[in-house]
Amino acid sequence: MTKALRKQIISFLLGPLACIIVSQLPAPQGMQQAGMLNLGACLWLIIWWMTEVFPMPITAVLSVPIFAFLGLLAPVKAFAFFGSPAVMLIFGATILVGLLKESNFMTRYAYWILSRPFVKGSSLRLIFVFTISIGILSAIAPNIPLAILFVYITVTLGRTCNMPASNPLMRGMCVLSGAAPAVGGIGTPLGGAPNLVIIAMIAKVLNHEVSFWEWSAMGMPLALVSLVVVSLLAYVYFMRGSESKVMLSTDFMEDKLKELGPVTRYEHIAMGTIAVALVLWCFGPQIAEALGWKAGIKMLNVTFVAILMGALTFIIPLKKNAENGAIEFAMSWKQAVRNISWDILVITLGILAFGEVLLNGGVDKWLAALIQGMLGDVSGTLVLFFIIVFTGLCSQIVTNIALVSLVIPLTASLAASYGLNPLAACVAVGMASNVAVMFPFSSVTAASAMMGGAEYMRPKDFAGFGLIVTLVISCVVFALSCLLGNSIFPVPV
């Protein structure tokens, strides 16, 4: 028996074995005994995801029958996730990203970024520019399509320059394609998926509607500081012991740019379509309100805009066919099928099913009891620090959108009890939940980067670097909350 086969068999058996063991353990306080089966089933999936006994999309597909056979999730409920906003967002967004690929804009950008004078010959400067450019965009646009976009850019760079699979720079940039959007998404309410949920929860619990500018006043400084920190951490983590110089030929990059020639009509269409999508993602409801279009205020959400702009690519005229004179459009269905991230769509199904089973098991009640039991007669500042770090770590294994529904009410109550500003504390805890990058089930952003960059990185790269990032960024969130929180957010009366 080969070592690889032995490892595969052990990993395969370890998943269901862990499920059986955990399901038989006595339930902790705050969770019913039946909930231990839910925890065991989720641990089963975690083990298979992390050991890569099967490719991630296959494990995601297998989660549906596994949960169904265990009686934890009806197949009909799991299948319904395919129509969820997250899945539809990915569907539309990957068509848009496909437009950038098909038009050759992605290749041009890949060559262009490596030929800039600032980044020439320096992996540190390249990592810094790469991280900041993703993060700033993520503050004003959905981070899922950006993760897909930039991991593709990274892989394109690696293939073009014949980078080996073990190249540390490529590993780091692939991981940053998932981590930087998560960190940058903290910047504004538009950036991270949980942000609007956090604002809604705060309005319900504290009767205060956090404005765009209140959030951004704390979120943007936090995002900028965190992005600089993340780029430095990535350089140290991935490039330690490696050559500090980027082994790329500058002349080669410049020659490739010249070969592409001037920017084409196709590229202009691609850039224009993405620009319109970004504007609608950022200001769609406001534009609709200014135009008096009441239906558009609710309609122009992130998911609908992704589907709308993706659909429009099929009817935007590109050129006439040279042979028959028929109009060719910016995107054909064959091109779309080639570019839609079907593997990420399937992984998203598994992520949603995972979160549903975990919460159905009473994990929310158990976590509440656990936190309250661990808190003793300590200062309010330490309580806030603990909750921020706890939230950051829990967001790696529990869907952050579901997690905030638990931690926001708990934080508001604890903050009031310990003499803290409940509003500032809740916003800080909510922001900490954004940095979910350790595992494929932590967030769709992480899963997108893992799948897109599988050629150059492994899940353990995300797990190791993600743990460091989570702990460090949680500390940054805590520090800036203490520094800016009371000056930005009023103390609720």
HELIX and SHEET records of a PDB file:
HELIX    1   1 LYS A    3  GLN A   24  1                                  22    
HELIX    2   2 GLY A   35  THR A   51  1                                  17    
HELIX    3   3 MET A   56  PHE A   69  1                                  14    
HELIX    4   4 PRO A   75  ALA A   80  1                                   6    
HELIX    5   5 PHE A   81  GLY A   83  5                                   3    
HELIX    6   6 PRO A   85  GLU A  102  1                                  18    
HELIX    7   7 PHE A  105  LEU A  114  1                                  10    
HELIX    8   8 SER A  123  SER A  138  1                                  16    
HELIX    9   9 ASN A  143  THR A  160  1                                  18    
HELIX   10  10 PRO A  168  GLY A  184  1                                  17    
HELIX   11  11 ASN A  195  LEU A  206  1                                  12    
HELIX   12  12 PHE A  212  MET A  239  1                                  28    
HELIX   13  13 THR A  250  LEU A  260  1                                  11    
HELIX   14  14 ARG A  265  ALA A  290  1                                  26    
HELIX   15  15 LYS A  294  MET A  299  1                                   6    
HELIX   16  16 VAL A  302  LEU A  312  1                                  11    
HELIX   17  17 TRP A  333  ASN A  339  1                                   7    
HELIX   18  18 TRP A  342  ASN A  360  1                                  19    
HELIX   19  19 VAL A  363  MET A  374  1                                  12    
HELIX   20  20 GLY A  380  CYS A  394  1                                  15    
HELIX   21  21 ASN A  400  SER A  417  1                                  18    
HELIX   22  22 PRO A  422  ALA A  432  1                                  11    
HELIX   23  23 VAL A  444  GLY A  452  1                                   9    
HELIX   24  24 PRO A  459  ILE A  488  1                                  30    
SHEET    1   A 2 PRO A 317  LYS A 320  0                                        
SHEET    2   A 2 ILE A 327  PHE A 329 -1                                        
END                                                                             
